[in-house]
Structures are given as structure tokens and as C-alpha cells.
Amino acid sequence: MSYADRVERIQPSLTLKINAEAAAIQADHRGGDAVARLGAGEPDFATPDGVKRAAHQAIDQGFTHYTAVDGYDGLKQAVREKFRRDNDLHFQDDQILVTCGAKQALYDLCQTLLRPGDEAVVPRPYWVTYPAQVTLAEAQTVYLDLDAEDGYRPRAERLDAALTDATRLVFLNSPNNPTGRLYDRDTLNALAAVLRRYPRVFVVSDDIYEHLNWTGQPFRNLLNVAPDLADRCFIVNGVSKAYAMTGWRVGFVAGPAEAIAAMKKVQGQSTAGAASISQYAATEALLGDQTPVRRMVEAYRRRHDHIVPALNEIPGVQCPRSDGTFYAFPDVREAIARLDGIDNDRQLAEALLHRAGVAVVPGSGFGAPGRLRVSFAADMHTIETGLRRLREFLR
């Protein structure tokens, strides 16, 4: 059977594929340590108790029907308060759209802004979904290469070189998946200076890992340093990562009211919005006790400080420190060169999964061949098991 060209041009999400394969192997072995799952892109913690109680309240109170397409009023007010409290950014209700996860916010945005022939600039390494969503909007992806030597921070002169008359959208993601890099004020100011010279270009700042930052430096996005770009800047966020609510599927986007209204039309003809119970629970997540978030971040920091030195002790592996997220992104090209019958990171990831019992994601899925994304969103036993198996396989 033939399908639309836009579907044929995209691949299944590599992160979801690896996780599904790991889960299947684990199920075949009825649990245990069959696979040390270090490929997951979701917290290993439980959703906070207060959030779960709020969901029960929603059910008990009959809050189980459709909400407005752009979101439940209580959640939209909570999103506005979150932006004011955490980011010193101020939005009106008509500038907020609640979505089925941050991924749908990005999808709505691409479907709304991009036209056939348009270009979207995506920093590389990138989250696997950015190029696919550009393709689904029948636009073209232009890559902005980031170097490990620069700390995987985008360079202004490279952004300038990537922008053309066809450019419609630029993606930014900090802290970054997969590199864990946080963009500092100087980096954002330099990017803003370039973007001011291209008034028809929109920018989306994907801030989903905002709270997973242990640098001691405050999180900033583009609007914090360049409020004059507010008429063409979108901020995407959600509750999945910071609040361990990946399965609840609640995200949100803030931006120019006219564009948000257009995105609402797209959403109204697709999902019609996030589940009412999830929205009610997300309201509690944003406005309730933030202690669970701080505890999770501290746990990720401890794991990071353990896993990065351990990876660097493995021959042929070089792993930079991360500023946040729950990922390490080691360079394994030297290790690959020493292995018989393995020529690239995809083959290495397959061998690690099926021969060593370790699930990691090959860097080529993020546009960075020769790397692996290693998640430490796992308990220490799983991390230690994975590290031991990596050492044994790569020695």
C-alpha cells in the first residue's frame, strides 16, 4: 500500500523504538535485569502525590468532559502564573494554548507557520522529532551544526549563515536534548542580535527541561534577553519532565495571540485538546508544592556526577559534563574503531541491547553519529548494571 509522501519521508522515533525493543526483551525475560534501560526519555520517579490527589478530585467532581480547545481556564491561569513566577514573563489568556504534551505544541506550531518551500533551522544534535515535524509540514530542515568543542552551544555566525529568504522558523532547545547543554545569557544575546536582522523569522524555544538544571545559573530563554522579539517568539513547555507526568500528556505554548488563535484551529481539528483530568492535575503541578521537583533535580545531579566520570573511565569513551536534563552524551567513536564487526553507533546500540543487555540511543538518531545518548533517569542499581555491562562490552 502506498502512503502520502510526507509519511514516507519520516522515520519512526528512534527513542521510542529503542524503548519498545528494551521493554519487549524485558517482558520476554519476565523482568529482572535482562536489560539495563538507559535509553528512556522520561523520569523514573512517581508523579507527585498532590498531583495524583488532584486527578482523583477531578473525577469525583465530575470534571471529565471536554474542555475548551485551548485549555481549561484554571490551567491557563496556572500557566500564566508559572511564566510570571519562574521566568518573569507576562502573557494574557489569548496568548496561551494548552496541548497534548509539548510535542503537540510543536506540531501545531509547524502546521500553522510552515508552508511548502519554507525552511526551518534546527540545531544539530537535535531532538529526534524536530526534523520530522518540519517534514510533516512539507517544509525543509536546515541544520545548524553544534560542536562539542564549543560546548554544543549555537554560534551566532553559523545561525547567520543558515538563515535565508526562505527561513520561516528557528528551533532552540535549552537545556538541550540530547547534549544536556544550557544556553547562557551571552549565547542567547548573540543569537538575538542575528535574529533581529531577519524580521520575518519566527523562533520557538523548547523549554521542556527548564527545571532540570544544576549549574547554579538561572535558566533563561530568548525572551528573557530579547523581549523585543516577543511578536515572533513562542515558548513551549509542559509538565512531563519536571513533574514526572509523561503519560498525562499536558503541554503548553505561549506566543503572539494571532498565531495562537491559528494554532487553536489546527488543534481543534486534531485532538481538540488535552484530557480534562490531566489538565486539572497539571494545574496542581504548576501551582502546588514544588519540593518534589527540587528533589528530583538533586537526584539527577548526583547520578550525573556518578555516571559521567564512570563513562570517561571506559577506553575509547569521552563524555562531557551536562548542565541539566537527565542525559549524558558520550563520544564513542574511538571505542567503535576498536570493535570487530561494529562500524557505527547504530550497530553499537543494537549490539549493546541484544548482546550486552543495555539500552541506549545511538547519536545518529539525533544527527550526531559516533555518540550515544545515555539516560540516567533510572535507579542507581540500573545505572550501575548498565555501566558494568558497557565496560565489559567495550573493553
Buried (B, 14 or more C-beta within 10 A) or exposed (E): EEEEEEEEEBEEBBBBBBBEBBBEBBEEEEEEBBBBBBBBBBBBBEBBEBBBEBBEBBEEEEBEEEBEBBBBEBBBBBBBEBBEEBBEBEBEBBBBBBBBBBBBBBBBBBBBBBEEEBBBBBBBBBBBBBBBBBBBBBBBBBBBBBEBEEBBBBBBEBBBEBBEEBBBBBBBBBBBBBBBBBBBEEBBBBBBEBBEEBEEBBBBBBBBBBBBBBBEEEBBBBBBBBEEBBEBBBBBBBBBBBBBBBEBBBBBBBBBBEBBBBBBEBBEEBBEBBBBBBBBBBBBBBBBEBEBBEEBBEBBBEBBEBBBEBBBEBEBBBBBBBBBBBBBBBBBBEBBEEBEEBEBBBBBBBBBBEEBBBBBBBBBBBBBBBBBBBBBBBEEEBBBBBBBBBBEBBE
